[in-house]
Every structure is written in structure tokens, then in C-alpha cells.
């Protein structure tokens, strides 16, 4: 159980709010806002993710809009800012790897994965959302609050699902099934 705002799971600090906040994405209401949030920074990328995306980039061309592909051709799909690798965005808003289906922003990388055309799902930072990883002498997991996610908070409450439970697959992908199991035991969830 939590004795403060954090619990340590194998040297990863997990903030209490992740386990206590109800959350379940509701794409029909938010329209994929996490992929189109206005910001000068895109989604964080790992070096190995850049290489994985470069391999499937030719297939992305047939999915994203002409505007997004033109941005990729002109500037690439990622950039480095303040020593961090980030996806590039169009007009400081939509990720260049996004396509739209019925006005909902979706990830072209995830589409390729779901169709069996790629073994790379999407960047772990995207998969973990709304959980963010910060570095403070070790990894700290925190819940990222955005007003655009209000429908996810409602749906999480309606379905009694927390961000911790909603992000199980991504947490297991990043840290392992054993890590998630231990975190579940330690948090009493």
C-alpha cells in the first residue's frame, strides 16, 4: 500500500494518482486528442524506436495524408530538442504519423501492427499515455492531466477502470509482466 504519494516497484517510482484515477480512453468523444495536442514537442522516442519506425516508414506513406507525408519527406518524422528525440508534428499539433478515420486521429504505426504488416506497435510513450515517465535519478511514473481526456475520466469511472489497469499492456511491455504483478500486489489493486 501507499505510505506517501509514491510506491517503489523495482526501482521505478509509481505515483499514487495512477492507481487511484479512473481512466479508459473514449476515442469517439476525444477524437484521438492525445495525437493532436498543440505543443512544440511531439511524443518522446527512444533511439531503437527511431530505427524501428524508419523500417516501416515507406508503408506509412499510403496511410497518412499528403500534408503529413510532405512534412515527413521535407523534415523527417522525428527531431531532437533539448537532447530528446521526439516525433515531429504538423503545425505544432498533429503528429506526422497520424491519419484520420471518421474525424478520429489514429496512429499509422498501430494500424500497420494491427494489420500484421509490422512488429512495431508504436512508441512506448504513446502506448503508456496518460502515464508519463520522468527521470529523477530513476524513473518516476506520473499521470498526465489534459482537459481533452475528460471523456476518458468519465468512462473510467463508469467502467470502474483506473489508469493503472487501463495501461496494463503498455506497463507490461515497458517493465514486464512480473513488474506489473508486483506493482499490483504492492498497491492492493
Secondary structure, DSSP 8 states (H G I E B T S, - for coil): --SSSEEEETTEEEEHHHHHSB----HHHH-SGGGT---S---EE-HHHHHHHHHHHHHHTTTS-HHHHHHHHHH-SEEEETTEEEE-EETTTEETTEEEETTEEEEHHHHHHHTTS-S----HHHHHTTEEEEESSSEEEEE---GGGHHHHHHHHHHT-BHHHHTHHHHHHHH-HHHHHHHHHHHT-
